[in-house]
Amino acid sequence: MQNKFIYSLNNKRYHTYDYYLKNKYNQKAAKISLDAGFSCPHLTSGGAGCIFCDSKYHNIENKIKTQEEIVAQFNKKKEMTAEKWRDTKYIAYFQKGTNTFAPLETLKKVYESVLSIDGLVGIDIASRPDCITQELAEYLADLNAKTDITVELGLQTAHDATAELINRGYDLSCFESAYEILGKYKIPVTVHVINSLPGETYEMMLATAKYIASLEPLPLGIKIHMLSIIEGTELGGMYKKQYPNIKIMSKNEYIDTVIAMLEILPPQIVIMRITGDPEGDKLLTPEWTLKKFTVINDIDKKMRALGTYQGNYYGDKNKNGGDNMAESLTNILSVAKRLLDISIKDNGIYADFTMGNGNDALYIKKLCPSAKIYAFDIQSEAVEITRNKLESEKCLDDNIHLILDSHENFRNYIKENIDGAVFNLGYLPGGDKNITTKTESTLNCLKEALNCLNVRGIIVVVIYPGHQEGTNEGQEIFRFAENLDSKQFDCLHHRLINIENAPYIIAFQKKI
């Protein structure tokens, strides 16, 4: 069985943007960077901007380009991209400046200028939290029905003291308000952060990653940058004067910090970038950032050497002597849900093969109210608990089928193919520990479930080796996964490190 990160098409151990795009559009998708003429409210209001802001962004006129100019700019770059990649889809990336800093009618003309371009699948809008309004979010929600909309927000740091020092122009509550508005209208958000900001320690940078990991809903993605000190910026002047708080990380320190952040970030979050693209002719320091691909390769190499991957936070903490089994279980169940998320879609069909206390069925239903769910258990107590839980959450409807029977017999009830399934093996939490799932019936059910799994569907199996039957189930499922046709299925083995008898995951995704 391949022990690889499920959100990657290669040897990456984090959720790559390339994987996300190819999985979403079934082919290459290229971002076309656009300058629509936007400035920044932090400059036009008479402010000096962020202390690291380069003069190339200091367009204080906010003179928005015409629709014709934007389309011409897009088509020119599209032609260049087409020479490199054939059969490519395109995402219009309104990148330069604050691309929501204009009246709504002006913004509509800007965004809608690219809608008729052949091959367009999405619009990515870079902005600031202080330029996000409910009126804008309502419009973007409507636009989202025509093409995929993403908004990028510059957080940079979760620490208000640092934000004030770098003259960011808004506090954390402003970011949270913008994030809440966009979340209300289901607009995906990518969050930007900068490492090595003045005065920030390693622990503070990890705290920013933990803050992002705690956001509800989770962001679509994150862009991680290393602070570049550029000639002509306020920060450049501070650096030349040897400002005491400016301590630039070495390449190795940056690599260690990024890996620790990736371990914290849930695997569902797309890692859009893990370093920046500084301008060499104006860069004062650090020079190692100019070798972008070396930095990326070194991050990959060290993650492989450590045996770590995105979302491995609790495993890493235990390696250094930290958490207990309960906290590890919480992490594993979180990973299981996020793997299952891959398969969730409107009107999808799902099986909860171990109903238990109803948590998985409830999770799927809340995430996708139109889903059809079949939940199985051999204990009437589990059925009653689950029914009460779904009723109390107002989630019990005609699309939920609670079945008192072994999951081994699921084909007597589910006649369609399924889009996803979950097994939480072992015994009913709080119930009779002598009544557990059994290796033979679990394997029979898993094999048949894979036979009726739709393409790109996911089956997630959570295994508990803390008792003999759980150990046996894990060994047999692992053996089965190792011999599965790799042309048809991808398999992921997700195990916390250095924790004896910790629960672990084996997940299956159908490729063809």
C-alpha positions as CSV (number, residue, x, y, z in Angstrom):
1,M,0.0,0.0,0.0
2,Q,1.3,3.5,-0.8
3,N,1.8,5.5,2.3
4,K,1.3,8.8,0.7
5,F,-0.5,12.0,1.4
6,I,-3.9,11.7,-0.2
7,Y,-4.2,15.3,-1.4
8,S,-1.0,15.1,-3.5
9,L,-0.3,13.9,-7.0
10,N,3.4,13.4,-6.3
11,N,5.8,13.1,-3.4
12,K,4.4,16.2,-1.5
13,R,3.3,15.7,2.0
14,Y,0.9,18.6,2.0
15,H,-2.3,19.5,0.2
16,T,-0.9,21.0,-3.0
17,Y,-2.7,23.6,-5.1
18,D,-1.9,21.5,-8.2
19,Y,-3.8,18.6,-6.7
20,Y,-6.7,20.8,-5.7
21,L,-7.1,22.2,-9.2
22,K,-6.7,18.9,-11.1
23,N,-9.1,17.2,-8.8
24,K,-11.7,20.0,-9.2
25,Y,-11.4,20.6,-12.9
26,N,-10.0,17.2,-14.1
27,Q,-7.2,19.0,-16.0
28,K,-4.6,21.7,-15.7
29,A,-5.9,25.1,-14.6
30,A,-3.6,28.2,-14.8
31,K,-4.0,31.4,-12.9
32,I,-3.7,34.6,-15.0
33,S,-2.5,37.4,-12.8
34,L,-4.2,40.8,-13.6
35,D,-3.7,44.4,-12.7
36,A,-7.0,46.1,-12.8
37,G,-5.7,49.4,-11.5
38,F,-6.7,49.1,-7.9
39,S,-4.9,50.9,-5.1
40,C,-5.1,50.3,-1.4
41,P,-7.2,52.2,1.2
42,H,-4.2,52.3,3.5
43,L,-2.5,54.5,0.9
44,T,-5.3,56.6,-0.5
45,S,-6.4,57.6,3.0
46,G,-3.0,59.3,3.4
47,G,-1.4,56.4,5.2
48,A,2.1,55.1,4.4
49,G,0.9,51.5,3.9
50,C,2.4,48.4,5.5
51,I,6.1,48.9,6.4
52,F,7.1,46.1,4.0
53,C,5.0,47.4,1.1
54,D,7.0,48.0,-2.1
55,S,6.5,51.2,-4.1
56,K,5.2,49.2,-7.0
57,Y,2.0,48.9,-5.1
58,H,1.8,52.6,-4.3
59,N,-0.9,53.5,-6.9
60,I,-2.7,56.1,-5.0
61,E,-5.0,57.1,-7.9
62,N,-7.1,53.9,-7.8
63,K,-7.7,54.4,-11.5
64,I,-9.6,51.3,-12.5
65,K,-8.9,49.9,-16.0
66,T,-11.7,49.5,-18.6
67,Q,-13.2,46.2,-19.3
68,E,-11.5,46.2,-22.7
69,E,-8.1,46.8,-21.1
70,I,-8.6,44.0,-18.6
71,V,-9.7,41.5,-21.3
72,A,-6.7,42.5,-23.5
73,Q,-4.4,41.9,-20.6
74,F,-5.9,38.5,-19.9
75,N,-5.8,37.4,-23.5
76,K,-2.1,38.4,-23.9
77,K,-1.1,36.3,-20.8
78,K,-3.5,33.5,-21.9
79,E,-1.6,33.2,-25.2
80,M,1.7,32.9,-23.4
81,T,0.3,30.3,-21.0
82,A,-1.2,28.3,-23.9
83,E,2.3,28.0,-25.5
84,K,3.4,26.2,-22.3
85,W,0.3,24.1,-21.5
86,R,-2.3,22.7,-23.9
87,D,-6.0,22.1,-23.0
88,T,-5.8,24.4,-20.0
89,K,-8.5,26.0,-18.0
90,Y,-8.0,29.5,-16.6
91,I,-8.6,31.4,-13.4
92,A,-8.6,35.2,-13.5
93,Y,-6.5,36.4,-10.6
94,F,-7.1,40.0,-9.7
95,Q,-3.9,40.3,-7.8
96,K,-2.3,43.7,-7.6
97,G,-3.7,46.2,-5.1
98,T,-6.9,45.8,-3.1
99,N,-9.3,44.4,-5.6
100,T,-12.5,45.1,-3.7
101,F,-11.6,48.8,-3.2
102,A,-14.2,50.5,-5.4
103,P,-18.0,51.0,-5.5
104,L,-19.9,47.8,-6.2
105,E,-21.0,48.9,-9.7
106,T,-17.4,49.4,-10.6
107,L,-16.4,46.0,-9.2
108,K,-19.1,44.3,-11.2
109,K,-17.7,45.7,-14.4
110,V,-14.2,44.5,-13.5
111,Y,-15.1,41.0,-12.5
112,E,-17.7,40.4,-15.2
113,S,-15.3,41.6,-17.9
114,V,-13.7,38.2,-17.9
115,L,-16.8,36.0,-17.7
116,S,-17.1,35.4,-21.4
117,I,-13.4,34.4,-21.9
118,D,-13.2,30.9,-23.3
119,G,-11.9,28.4,-20.8
120,L,-12.5,30.5,-17.7
121,V,-13.4,28.4,-14.6
122,G,-12.9,30.9,-11.8
123,I,-12.1,34.3,-10.4
124,D,-9.6,34.9,-7.6
125,I,-9.8,38.2,-5.8
126,A,-7.0,39.5,-3.6
127,S,-8.2,42.0,-1.0
128,R,-8.0,43.3,2.6
129,P,-10.5,42.5,5.3
130,D,-11.4,46.2,5.7
131,C,-12.7,46.2,2.1
132,I,-15.2,43.4,2.6
133,T,-18.9,44.3,3.0
134,Q,-22.1,42.3,3.2
135,E,-23.3,44.0,0.0
136,L,-20.1,42.7,-1.8
137,A,-20.5,39.2,-0.4
138,E,-24.1,39.0,-1.6
139,Y,-23.0,39.9,-5.1
140,L,-20.0,37.5,-5.0
141,A,-22.4,34.7,-4.0
142,D,-24.5,35.4,-7.1
143,L,-21.4,35.5,-9.2
144,N,-20.3,32.2,-7.7
145,A,-23.2,30.6,-9.5
146,K,-21.6,31.6,-12.8
147,T,-17.9,30.8,-12.0
148,D,-15.9,29.7,-9.0
149,I,-15.1,32.7,-6.8
150,T,-12.3,32.8,-4.2
151,V,-11.3,35.8,-2.1
152,E,-7.7,36.1,-0.7
153,L,-7.3,38.0,2.6
154,G,-4.1,39.3,4.0
155,L,-4.0,38.2,7.6
156,Q,-0.1,38.1,7.9
157,T,-0.3,37.5,11.6
158,A,-2.8,36.7,14.3
159,H,-1.1,39.1,16.8
160,D,-2.4,42.6,17.0
161,A,0.8,43.9,18.5
162,T,2.7,42.8,15.4
163,A,-0.1,44.2,13.2
164,E,0.3,47.6,14.8
165,L,4.1,47.4,14.4
166,I,3.9,46.6,10.7
167,N,1.2,49.2,10.2
168,R,-1.2,46.7,8.8
169,G,-4.1,49.1,9.1
170,Y,-6.7,46.8,10.8
171,D,-6.9,44.6,13.8
172,L,-7.8,40.9,14.2
173,S,-11.5,41.6,14.9
174,C,-11.7,43.3,11.4
175,F,-10.3,40.1,9.8
176,E,-12.7,38.0,11.7
177,S,-15.7,40.2,10.7
178,A,-14.7,39.9,7.0
179,Y,-14.1,36.2,7.3
180,E,-17.5,35.7,8.9
181,I,-19.3,37.7,6.2
182,L,-17.7,35.7,3.4
183,G,-18.4,32.5,5.3
184,K,-22.0,33.4,5.6
185,Y,-22.3,33.6,1.8
186,K,-20.1,30.5,1.3
187,I,-17.3,32.4,-0.5
188,P,-14.1,30.3,-0.2
189,V,-11.2,32.3,1.4
190,T,-7.4,31.9,1.1
191,V,-5.4,33.4,4.0
192,H,-2.0,35.1,3.6
193,V,0.6,34.9,6.4
194,I,4.2,36.2,6.6
195,N,6.9,34.6,8.7
196,S,9.7,36.4,10.4
197,L,7.8,39.7,11.0
198,P,9.5,42.1,13.4
199,G,9.4,40.8,17.0
200,E,7.7,37.5,16.2
201,T,9.0,34.4,17.8
202,Y,8.8,30.8,16.5
203,E,5.9,30.2,19.0
204,M,4.1,33.3,17.7
205,M,4.2,32.1,14.1
206,L,2.9,28.7,15.1
207,A,0.1,30.4,17.1
208,T,-0.9,32.1,13.8
209,A,-1.1,28.7,12.2
210,K,-3.2,27.4,15.1
211,Y,-5.5,30.4,14.8
212,I,-6.1,29.7,11.1
213,A,-6.6,26.0,11.9
214,S,-9.4,27.0,14.3
215,L,-11.4,29.1,11.9
216,E,-14.9,28.0,11.1
217,P,-15.4,27.2,8.4
218,L,-11.9,26.3,7.5
219,P,-10.3,28.4,4.8
220,L,-9.9,27.0,1.4
221,G,-6.2,27.7,1.4
222,I,-3.2,29.4,2.8
223,K,-0.3,31.2,1.3
224,I,2.9,31.2,3.5
225,H,5.5,33.9,2.7
226,M,8.9,34.6,4.1
227,L,9.4,38.3,5.0
228,S,11.4,40.1,2.2
229,I,13.1,43.3,3.1
230,I,13.0,45.5,0.0
231,E,15.0,48.6,-0.8
232,G,12.9,51.8,-0.6
233,T,10.4,50.4,2.0
234,E,10.0,51.7,5.5
235,L,11.1,48.2,6.7
236,G,14.2,48.5,4.5
237,G,15.1,51.8,6.3
238,M,14.5,50.1,9.7
239,Y,16.7,47.2,8.6
240,K,19.6,49.5,7.6
241,K,19.3,51.3,10.9
242,Q,19.6,47.8,12.6
243,Y,16.2,48.1,14.3
244,P,16.5,45.6,17.2
245,N,13.3,43.6,16.5
246,I,14.3,42.7,13.0
247,K,15.8,39.3,13.1
248,I,15.6,37.5,9.8
249,M,15.3,33.7,9.9
250,S,17.9,31.6,8.2
251,K,16.7,29.2,5.5
252,N,16.9,26.3,7.8
253,E,14.9,28.1,10.5
254,Y,12.3,29.0,7.9
255,I,12.0,25.4,6.7
256,D,11.6,24.2,10.3
257,T,8.9,26.8,10.9
258,V,7.0,26.0,7.7
259,I,7.0,22.3,8.5
260,A,5.7,22.9,12.0
261,M,3.0,25.1,10.6
262,L,2.0,22.5,8.0
263,E,1.8,19.9,10.8
264,I,-0.7,22.2,12.6
265,L,-2.9,23.0,9.5
266,P,-5.7,20.5,8.9
267,P,-5.0,18.4,5.7
268,Q,-8.1,19.8,4.0
269,I,-6.6,23.3,3.7
270,V,-4.9,23.8,0.4
271,I,-1.3,25.0,0.6
272,M,-1.3,27.6,-2.2
273,R,2.4,28.5,-1.6
274,I,5.1,28.0,1.0
275,T,7.5,30.7,0.0
276,G,7.4,34.0,-1.9
277,D,8.9,35.6,-5.1
278,P,11.0,38.5,-4.1
279,E,12.4,41.0,-6.6
280,G,16.1,40.3,-6.8
281,D,17.3,43.7,-7.8
282,K,15.6,45.4,-4.8
283,L,16.0,42.7,-2.2
284,L,18.1,43.7,0.8
285,T,17.7,40.4,2.7
286,P,17.3,37.4,2.9
287,E,19.1,36.4,-0.3
288,W,18.3,32.7,0.2
289,T,14.7,33.4,-0.8
290,L,15.8,34.0,-4.3
291,K,16.3,30.3,-4.7
292,K,12.6,29.5,-4.4
293,F,12.7,26.0,-5.8
294,T,15.6,25.0,-3.6
295,V,13.6,26.1,-0.5
296,I,10.6,24.1,-1.7
297,N,12.7,21.0,-2.4
298,D,14.4,21.3,1.0
299,I,11.0,21.4,2.7
300,D,9.9,18.3,0.8
301,K,13.1,16.5,1.7
302,K,13.0,17.3,5.4
303,M,9.3,16.3,5.7
304,R,10.2,12.9,4.1
305,A,13.1,12.5,6.5
306,L,11.0,13.3,9.5
307,G,8.2,11.1,8.3
308,T,5.7,13.9,8.8
309,Y,2.9,15.5,6.8
310,Q,0.3,18.2,6.9
311,G,-2.0,17.7,9.9
312,N,0.4,15.7,11.9
313,Y,0.4,18.2,14.8
314,Y,-0.7,15.9,17.6
315,G,1.7,13.1,16.5
316,D,4.5,15.6,16.6
317,K,3.5,16.9,20.1
318,N,3.5,13.4,21.4
319,K,6.9,12.8,19.9
320,N,8.1,15.5,22.2
321,G,6.2,14.3,25.2
322,G,2.9,16.2,25.2
323,D,-0.6,15.0,24.7
324,N,-2.8,12.1,25.9
325,M,-4.7,9.5,24.0
326,A,-8.0,11.4,24.1
327,E,-6.4,14.4,22.3
328,S,-4.8,12.1,19.8
329,L,-8.2,10.5,19.1
330,T,-9.7,13.9,18.6
331,N,-7.1,14.6,15.9
332,I,-7.6,11.3,14.1
333,L,-11.4,11.8,14.0
334,S,-10.8,15.3,12.7
335,V,-8.6,13.9,9.9
336,A,-11.2,11.3,9.1
337,K,-13.9,13.9,8.7
338,R,-11.7,16.0,6.4
339,L,-10.9,13.0,4.2
340,L,-14.6,12.2,4.0
341,D,-15.2,15.9,3.0
342,I,-13.5,15.1,-0.4
343,S,-16.5,13.1,-1.4
344,I,-19.3,15.3,0.0
345,K,-21.5,16.8,-2.7
346,D,-25.1,17.8,-3.2
347,N,-27.5,14.8,-3.4
348,G,-24.6,12.4,-2.7
349,I,-25.2,8.9,-1.3
350,Y,-23.3,7.9,1.8
351,A,-23.0,5.0,4.2
352,D,-22.2,5.2,7.9
353,F,-21.2,1.5,8.4
354,T,-20.8,1.9,12.1
355,M,-23.6,4.1,13.4
356,G,-22.5,4.2,17.0
357,N,-23.6,7.5,18.6
358,G,-24.6,9.0,15.3
359,N,-21.8,11.5,15.0
360,D,-20.7,10.7,11.5
361,A,-24.2,10.6,10.1
362,L,-24.9,14.0,11.7
363,Y,-21.7,15.4,10.4
364,I,-22.5,14.5,6.8
365,K,-26.1,15.7,7.1
366,K,-25.0,19.1,8.5
367,L,-22.3,19.5,5.8
368,C,-24.7,18.5,3.0
369,P,-28.5,18.6,3.9
370,S,-29.4,17.1,0.5
371,A,-27.3,14.0,1.1
372,K,-28.9,10.5,1.3
373,I,-27.4,8.6,4.3
374,Y,-27.7,4.9,5.2
375,A,-26.4,4.2,8.8
376,F,-26.0,0.6,10.1
377,D,-25.6,-0.9,13.5
378,I,-26.4,-4.2,15.2
379,Q,-27.4,-2.6,18.5
380,S,-30.8,-1.0,18.9
381,E,-29.3,1.3,21.5
382,A,-27.1,2.8,18.8
383,V,-30.1,3.4,16.5
384,E,-32.1,5.1,19.3
385,I,-29.2,7.3,20.3
386,T,-28.6,8.3,16.7
387,R,-32.3,9.0,16.0
388,N,-32.5,11.2,19.1
389,K,-29.4,13.1,18.2
390,L,-30.6,13.8,14.6
391,E,-34.0,14.8,15.8
392,S,-32.5,17.2,18.4
393,E,-30.4,18.8,15.7
394,K,-33.4,19.0,13.3
395,C,-31.5,16.8,10.8
396,L,-33.7,13.7,10.7
397,D,-35.6,13.5,7.3
398,D,-36.7,11.0,4.7
399,N,-33.1,10.9,3.3
400,I,-31.7,9.3,6.4
401,H,-32.1,5.6,6.9
402,L,-31.2,4.1,10.3
403,I,-30.9,0.4,9.8
404,L,-30.7,-2.2,12.6
405,D,-28.6,-4.8,10.8
406,S,-24.9,-5.7,10.1
407,H,-23.1,-3.5,7.7
408,E,-22.2,-6.8,5.9
409,N,-25.8,-6.9,4.6
410,F,-25.8,-3.3,3.3
411,R,-26.6,-4.3,-0.3
412,N,-30.1,-5.4,0.9
413,Y,-30.8,-1.7,1.6
414,I,-28.5,0.4,-0.7
415,K,-29.2,-0.4,-4.3
416,E,-27.3,2.6,-5.8
417,N,-23.6,3.3,-6.0
418,I,-22.2,5.3,-3.1
419,D,-20.1,8.5,-3.1
420,G,-18.5,7.9,0.3
421,A,-18.5,5.9,3.5
422,V,-17.0,5.8,6.9
423,F,-16.2,3.0,9.4
424,N,-15.5,3.8,13.0
425,L,-14.5,0.3,14.1
426,G,-14.6,-1.1,17.6
427,Y,-17.4,-0.9,20.2
428,L,-20.2,1.5,20.9
429,P,-18.8,4.4,23.0
430,G,-20.3,4.0,26.4
431,G,-21.8,0.6,25.5
432,D,-21.0,-3.0,26.0
433,K,-17.2,-3.4,25.1
434,N,-17.8,-7.1,24.4
435,I,-19.8,-6.2,21.3
436,T,-17.4,-5.1,18.7
437,T,-17.1,-5.0,14.9
438,K,-15.6,-8.2,13.6
439,T,-12.7,-8.6,11.1
440,E,-14.6,-10.9,8.7
441,S,-17.8,-8.9,8.4
442,T,-15.8,-5.6,8.2
443,L,-13.7,-6.9,5.3
444,N,-16.7,-8.3,3.5
445,C,-18.5,-5.0,3.8
446,L,-15.4,-3.0,2.8
447,K,-14.8,-5.1,-0.3
448,E,-18.4,-4.8,-1.5
449,A,-18.4,-1.0,-0.7
450,L,-15.4,-0.5,-2.9
451,N,-17.2,-2.3,-5.7
452,C,-20.0,0.1,-5.6
453,L,-18.0,3.3,-4.9
454,N,-18.3,6.1,-7.5
455,V,-15.2,7.5,-9.1
456,R,-13.5,10.0,-6.7
457,G,-15.5,8.6,-3.9
458,I,-13.8,8.1,-0.5
459,I,-14.1,5.3,2.1
460,V,-12.5,6.2,5.5
461,V,-11.8,3.4,8.0
462,V,-10.8,4.4,11.6
463,I,-9.1,1.5,13.3
464,Y,-8.7,1.1,17.1
465,P,-5.9,-1.3,17.9
466,G,-6.3,-1.0,21.7
467,H,-8.1,-4.4,21.9
468,Q,-7.4,-7.7,20.2
469,E,-10.2,-7.6,17.6
470,G,-9.2,-4.1,16.7
471,T,-5.6,-5.2,16.2
472,N,-6.8,-8.0,14.0
473,E,-9.0,-5.8,11.9
474,G,-6.2,-3.3,11.4
475,Q,-3.8,-6.0,10.3
476,E,-6.2,-7.6,7.8
477,I,-7.4,-4.3,6.3
478,F,-3.8,-3.1,5.9
479,R,-3.0,-6.4,4.2
480,F,-6.0,-6.0,1.9
481,A,-5.1,-2.4,1.1
482,E,-1.5,-3.4,0.1
483,N,-2.9,-5.9,-2.5
484,L,-5.5,-3.6,-3.9
485,D,-5.2,-2.6,-7.6
486,S,-3.3,0.8,-7.5
487,K,-4.7,1.6,-10.9
488,Q,-8.2,1.7,-9.5
489,F,-7.6,3.0,-6.0
490,D,-5.4,5.3,-4.0
491,C,-4.8,4.3,-0.4
492,L,-3.7,6.5,2.5
493,H,-2.4,5.2,5.8
494,H,-2.5,8.0,8.4
495,R,-1.0,7.0,11.8
496,L,0.2,9.2,14.7
497,I,3.8,8.7,15.5
498,N,5.2,7.3,18.7
499,I,1.9,6.6,20.4
500,E,1.3,3.0,21.4
501,N,-2.2,1.7,20.4
502,A,-3.3,5.0,19.0
503,P,-6.2,4.9,16.5
504,Y,-5.2,5.3,12.9
505,I,-6.8,5.7,9.5
506,I,-6.8,3.7,6.3
507,A,-8.7,5.5,3.5
508,F,-9.5,4.5,-0.1
509,Q,-10.3,6.7,-3.0
510,K,-11.5,5.4,-6.4
511,K,-9.6,6.8,-9.3
512,I,-11.2,5.1,-12.3
